[in-house]
Amino acid sequence: MDLQDLLMKSTFDSIFKVGFGFELDTLSGSDESTFDDSNVMVYWRYVDPLWKIKRSLNIGSEAALKQNIRVIDNFIYDLIRRKREQMEERQLERGKEDILSRFLVESEKDPENMTDQYLRDITLSFIIGHICKYSHLHPLVQEKVTREVIEATEADENLSADEFVLKLTEAALDSMHYLHAAVTETLRLYPAVPVDGKISEEDDTLPDGFKIKKGDGINYIPYAMGRMTYIWGEDAEDFRPERWLDSGVFRAKSPFNFTAFQPGRAPDMLRERFCL
């Protein structure tokens, strides 16, 4: 029995249920390897100088990646279509069920920008980043988080799990500033996407004067940025949630320093809120 594989599948199933309202059921045999294989192939480009040639000739790993992308696109677009149908047929309470439902509601307000392709990209960002490491919490931090959750929810040790869930209201979650800081600090040191890349859509000049051409690829490393002392101070490598608090209230940092969710428009802020 491969325990790590079972835990990965369990996490994958959970994010699908919470995020999209569907049962993926990989624990029962459904195959999620297309996502994992594609992720490996994309990262392989960092060390394969011939990947563009392979892509042009449609051979090797690039041919396999192209096929995987087609499968993934079809899967995600079908997921979006089924969710729309589900919302219409079941008369779901709009914006209240799962993450994808809320994005679909938002897309109706801005259909020009929040197209199905945009929704596909948002959905994929959840799937690709489905493993977030929250295990770095120190015992003292865990104690503070526990105390804050108990105070915010007015819970006691005699509550059942169902009763506790009912107490996790929006207001209670909004008051958990230390929990927010602890999770954010974890993502600073252990981002779900440790290496990321962008493609320039037009000629541009970076702040340091470096010129880039349309189509150039630019890579940055959130994992390393989270440990840079000139961004976070001399204690950059220390796990310290307090750096996010101002008189006990959570204060966000510049998204150009804390790049776990990247700077973006309002829908991206919605994504950040759900991830946290």
URJO-V38412 format. One record per pair of residues at least 4 apart in sequence whose C-alpha atoms are under 7 Angstrom apart, sorted by the first residue. I is the first residue (numbers start at 1). GAP is how many residues later the second one is. Records with the same first field share a line. If there is no record, write none. Layout:
I->GAP, GAP
This chain:
2->4
3->4
4->4
5->4
6->4, 21
7->4
8->4
9->4, 17, 18
10->4, 17
11->4
12->4, 118
13->4, 10, 11, 12, 13
14->4
15->4, 115
16->4, 5, 6, 7, 8
17->4, 5, 6
18->80
19->79, 80, 81
20->78, 79, 80
21->77
25->5
26->4, 5, 6
33->4
34->4, 34
35->4
36->4
37->4
38->4, 27, 30
39->4
40->4
41->4, 20, 24
44->4
45->6
50->4
51->4, 11
52->4
53->4
54->4, 5, 6, 8
55->4, 7, 8
58->4, 5
59->4
60->4
61->4
62->4
63->4
64->4
65->4
66->4
67->4
68->4
69->4
70->4
71->4
72->4
73->4
74->4
75->4
76->4, 44
77->4, 43
78->4
79->4
80->4
81->4
82->4
83->4
84->4
85->4
86->4
87->4, 5
93->4
94->11
95->6, 7, 10
96->6
97->4
98->4
99->4
100->4
101->4
102->4
103->4
104->4
106->4
107->4, 7
110->4
111->4
114->4, 5
115->4
116->4
117->4
118->4
119->4
120->4
121->4
122->4
123->4
124->4
125->4
126->4
129->63, 64
131->61
132->60
133->57
134->49, 52
136->50
137->4, 5
138->4
139->4
140->4
141->4
142->4
143->4
144->4
145->4, 33, 34
146->4
147->4
148->4, 28
149->4, 27
150->4, 5
152->20, 23, 24
153->14, 15, 19
155->4, 9
159->4, 5
160->4
161->4
162->4
163->4
164->4
168->4, 5
169->4
170->4
171->4
172->4
176->4
177->4, 72, 73
178->4
179->4
180->4
181->4, 60, 61, 63, 64, 69
182->4, 59
183->4, 93
184->4
185->4, 54, 55, 56
186->4
187->4, 5, 73
188->38, 70, 72
189->34, 37, 38
190->33
191->31, 32, 69
194->27, 28, 29
195->25, 26, 27, 28
196->23, 24, 25
197->20, 21, 22, 23
198->19, 20, 21
199->16, 17, 18, 19
200->13, 14, 15, 16, 17
201->13, 14
202->11, 12
203->9, 10, 11
204->7, 8, 9
205->4, 5, 6, 7
206->4, 5
212->4
221->4
222->4, 37, 38
224->4
227->9, 10
228->4, 8
229->4, 5, 7
231->26
232->4
244->6, 7, 8
245->4, 5, 6
246->4, 5
253->5
254->4
255->4, 7, 8
256->7
261->11
264->4
265->4
266->4
267->4
268->4
269->4
270->4
271->4
272->4
